[in-house]
Amino acid sequence: MAAAGDLLRPPLTTIQTVEQAMRDRVTRGEREEPAEEIPPDVARQILQDHLDRHYRDTLDQPIPVLGGKSPRQAVRSAAGRRKVVDWLKYLENSSARNEGSPLANYDFRWIWEELGLAEERK
């Protein structure tokens, strides 16, 4: 205990609700540190970068809805192109349904262009 200093406290011997524990913490003079809020523009950029990496990797991964082919492989055939177009539309529509979330504003245009499908985006 001497080595741990004030990192160790007496064991909890009573049961408390969260509200009771928080109230007791305040009465002991312990203050909650406010959570650092990530500015919305920074959060949006973090999400954008993450989604860019995710979808860039996904373009080379087998996708079950594309018959186990990667999007890059699937676009090589007419039937595969149709499936990729449907898949991309599904992604865009799913993303748009997340109103108020940075995900709702994700721009999938680069994927359409990367796969040579920009003309088929309607």
C-alpha positions, 0 to 999 in steps of 0.5 A, a space after each residue: 500500500 505504501 508503494 501505491 500511495 493514493 492509488 489504492 483506496 479502502 475497498 468498497 463495502 457498500 453498494 451504491 447507485 451511480 447517482 449516489 457515487 457521483 453525489 459522494 464524489 462531489 461532496 468529497 471535493 472531486 470534480 469531474 474533468 469535462 470531456 474534451 469535445 472534438 470540434 465538429 470539423 475535426 470529427 468530420 475530417 477524422 471520419 472522412 479519412 477513416 471511410 476513405 481508407 475503409 472503402 479504398 481497402 474494400 475495393 480490393 476485397 471480395 464482397 458477398 453481394 458481388 458474388 465473392 468478387 472485389 468491386 475492381 474485379 466485378 466491374 470487368 463484366 456487364 453483369 458485375 458492373 450492374 451489381 457494383 452500381 446497385 451496391 454503390 447506390 445501396 451504400 449511398 442511400 444507407 449513408 444518407 439515412 444517417 441524418 445529422 451524422 457526418 456519415 450522411 455527408 460522405 461523398 462516394 463520388 470518388 469510388 464511382 470514378 475510381 471504378 470507371 462508373 461515373 457515367 452510370 451514377 444517376 
